[in-house]
């Protein structure tokens, strides 16, 4: 076996959006950074095989390949299959809601706003703070109980790969592909070294001042569970509170005048913004509070139609048939969890086992939100609708993963919450700065730290949080004063 010793300032496990973003920011600060990634620049069957595991739950209904199909090993990680949906969490997602168990982030949306602006720049899209003013008045204004909510799309979908390639050859950066972290050595409250192996019988030991787990919402929890003898973590929380995004085809709508709804019918160029945009409808915060609902966005979509037919309907003020599609929040549930199964992967490590357990609140809130939106659009615009879901028949469709046989899917392949963030170590795995409770030099990046999921695709928030984490680590390594662990508590 070929053995090597590597020394760096920061070692990052995982080369997805979180890992690439953190490395890019740290290199700007002159901090030596190493990324370890199981996969390669292209598809790697061995690394992909490491992601296999068992999964169960009422939404996936025993879908046999959920854990391997919903994750991708290699550069960009699962974002290599990302459709480019960029949107921030809404302010209510950060707040404590007494009807949502274990809700509330350790800081508010305002705290994350400067990093969200930097995330937008990283992705090559407009800042969401200014984009609101660029919307037409019909979209900008709240309409009864509803408000418009935008999704932005980068012109270059995989621009993060360019950021990574730009680091190649930089004296402070090193990338180890085809290498899987397997063992971690701890002394007192610090990780001293990490051992990583490759299928071609290579082995390396990494010593670093700080270590960052950025391996994804399932794998972050799995790595900590596999190393629980060495790394202390709250066993009552670690791996629990797994959340996904529900994607539900909820009904049909007949729009009487396509021109009036042209901004909502498809992902379309937004010349003032310089990239594409999709507009959706959400229930205003006061409505969610009054009806005690989880968050959801409703898309009135004509995606199933030929773009030429959509444009013809817009040009002629004709009616158009659309789908009602929902992206909805999954309430935190301690019984929804990642554990270690009995099967072993090719490296001899126990595979992940997921039990994605929903609650009655999840489905009831989704249906109530759809009915509330439908009532508003029928009243305001005389739109004809046919809702195809009801409270008595939860999760009615056969499981349909993204990029399968249709434009819609049953879930988002968004794995969140398994190493949740909380100021109190009894309630979370990491603190408000994403540092592992009980450890001084171990951090966790990505959507596994989300306390709640909202409805927003997580990539944009992952990048914003990663920029914030990189700044925090740089401050520590440069001898500065890191932000208070308590952070800003949500109100």
C-alpha positions, 0 to 999 in steps of 0.5 A, spaced: 500 500 500 502 506 498 502 511 504 502 519 504 502 524 509 499 531 507 499 537 511 494 543 510 490 548 514 483 546 512 481 539 510 474 539 507 471 532 506 466 533 499 467 537 493 460 539 492 457 546 492 459 547 500 466 544 499 468 548 493 465 554 495 469 554 502 475 552 499 474 558 494 473 563 499 479 560 504 484 561 498 482 568 497 484 569 505 491 565 503 489 559 507 492 552 505 486 548 503 485 541 501 479 537 498 478 530 499 473 527 494 470 520 493 469 521 486 472 524 480 471 529 475 466 524 471 462 518 473 465 513 478 462 507 479 466 505 485 465 511 489 457 511 487 457 504 489 459 507 496 452 511 497 448 505 496 443 504 502 436 502 504 431 507 505 423 507 507 417 511 508 410 513 506 413 518 500 418 514 497 414 507 498 420 503 499 423 506 492 429 501 492 434 506 490 433 512 493 439 513 497 444 512 491 439 515 485 438 521 490 446 522 491 452 523 486 459 522 488 464 526 485 466 533 483 459 538 484 456 532 488 449 532 487 449 539 484 451 535 478 444 534 477 441 540 479 436 544 475 439 551 477 433 553 481 436 559 486 431 562 491 433 564 498 429 561 504 423 566 506 424 570 513 419 566 516 423 559 515 428 562 520 423 564 525 420 560 531 413 557 529 409 554 535 406 550 530 412 547 527 416 543 532 423 544 533 423 550 528 427 556 529 434 558 527 440 561 531 439 567 527 435 571 522 434 571 515 437 578 516 444 575 519 444 571 512 443 577 507 450 579 506 452 572 505 446 571 500 448 577 496 455 574 495 452 567 494 448 571 488 455 573 485 458 567 486 452 564 482 452 569 477 445 571 478 442 578 481 441 579 488 434 577 491 434 584 495 434 588 489 430 583 484 423 584 487 423 591 485 425 589 478 418 585 477 412 588 474 407 591 478 402 585 477 407 580 480 410 585 485 404 586 489 401 582 494 394 579 491 389 578 497 393 572 501 398 571 496 405 574 494 409 572 488 416 569 489 421 568 484 426 563 482 433 565 479 437 561 474 444 562 473 446 563 465 452 558 466 449 552 470 455 549 473 459 555 474 462 552 481 466 547 477 469 553 474 471 556 480 474 549 482 478 549 476 480 556 477 484 553 483 488 548 480 495 550 480 494 555 486 500 554 491 495 554 497 490 549 494 490 541 493 485 536 491 485 529 492 480 525 487 478 518 488 479 518 495 474 516 501 475 519 508 475 513 513 478 514 520 479 520 524 484 521 530 482 525 536 486 528 542 482 532 547 477 536 543 480 536 536 481 532 530 488 531 529 488 527 523 484 523 518 485 517 514 483 516 507 483 510 502 483 509 495 480 503 491 487 502 487 490 501 494 493 508 496 492 511 503 493 518 506 494 521 512 491 528 513 493 533 518 490 540 519 488 545 523 481 545 521 476 539 518 470 541 515 465 535 513 461 537 506 459 530 504 452 531 503 445 531 508 446 523 508 453 522 508 455 528 513 451 524 519 454 517 516 461 519 517 459 522 524 456 516 526 461 511 523 466 515 528 462 516 534 467 512 538 472 518 537 468 524 535 463 526 541 456 528 538 449 528 541 446 521 540 439 524 541 440 528 535 445 526 530 442 523 524 435 525 526 430 530 523 431 528 516 427 532 512 426 532 504 422 537 500 415 534 497 413 535 490 406 534 488 402 535 482 396 537 485 391 539 480 389 543 473 388 550 472 385 553 466 388 560 465 383 564 461 388 569 458 395 567 457 398 574 456 396 576 463 399 570 466 405 570 462 410 571 467 408 565 471 407 560 465 414 558 464 422 559 466 423 565 461 428 570 460 428 576 465 432 581 461 432 586 466 436 581 471 440 578 465 438 571 467 432 567 467 426 567 472 420 563 474 415 566 478 411 562 483 405 564 488 406 563 496 401 564 502 403 571 505 406 570 512 400 572 516 396 567 513 401 562 514 401 564 522 393 564 522 392 558 519 398 554 522 401 552 516 408 550 513 411 553 508 410 552 500 410 555 493 405 553 488 407 553 481 402 554 475 406 551 470 405 550 462 411 546 462 408 540 459 406 544 453 410 546 447 414 553 448 411 555 441 404 553 443 405 557 450 407 563 446 402 563 441 397 563 447 400 569 450 400 573 443 393 571 442 390 572 449 388 565 448 386 561 454 391 555 456 391 549 460 396 548 466 398 544 472 398 546 479 405 544 482 407 544 489 414 545 493 412 544 500 416 544 507 417 538 511 416 539 518 422 536 523 421 530 526 425 526 530 423 519 528 425 521 521 432 519 521 439 516 518 442 510 522 447 505 520 445 499 517 448 492 517 450 491 510 457 493 509 460 497 503 466 495 499 471 499 504 468 495 510 463 501 513 456 500 515 452 503 510 446 508 511 439 506 513 434 512 512 427 512 515 424 518 512 417 519 517 412 524 515 407 527 520 400 528 519 401 535 519 406 535 513 400 532 508 394 536 511 398 543 511 400 542 503 393 540 502 390 546 506 395 551 502 393 548 495 386 550 497 387 557 499 391 559 493 386 556 488 381 559 492 384 566 491 386 565 484 379 563 482 376 569 486 381 574 483 382 572 476 376 567 474 381 561 473 378 554 473 381 549 477 381 542 479 384 539 485 386 532 484 389 531 492 385 531 498 386 530 506 384 523 506 388 520 501 396 522 503 401 521 498 397 518 492 402 518 487 407 512 485 414 515 487 417 519 481 424 521 482 427 527 479 429 527 471 425 520 471 419 520 466 416 527 467 417 534 468 415 533 475 417 529 481 415 526 488 421 529 492 427 534 491 433 529 492 434 535 498 437 531 504 436 536 510 436 536 518 441 530 520 446 535 523 441 540 525 444 547 528 442 549 535 445 554 540 444 549 545 448 542 545 442 538 547 438 540 541 443 540 536 449 537 533 453 544 531 452 551 533 450 557 530 457 557 526 456 550 524 462 548 529 461 541 532 458 541 539 464 539 543 469 539 538 474 546 537 476 544 530 471 540 526 465 544 522 459 541 518 457 545 511 451 544 507 444 542 508 444 537 514 445 543 518 438 546 516 434 546 523 428 547 518 427 546 510 422 551 508 420 550 500 426 553 497 431 548 493 437 548 498 443 550 494 443 557 494 442 557 502 448 552 502 452 557 498 451 563 503 452 559 509 458 556 506 461 563 505 459 565 512 463 559 515 469 560 510 469 567 513 468 564 520 474 559 519 479 564 516 477 569 522 480 563 527 486 561 523 488 569 522 487 570 530 481 574 529 475 574 534 470 569 531 463 571 532 459 569 538 457 562 538 450 564 541 449 568 534 443 572 533 437 568 536 430 568 532 424 572 534 
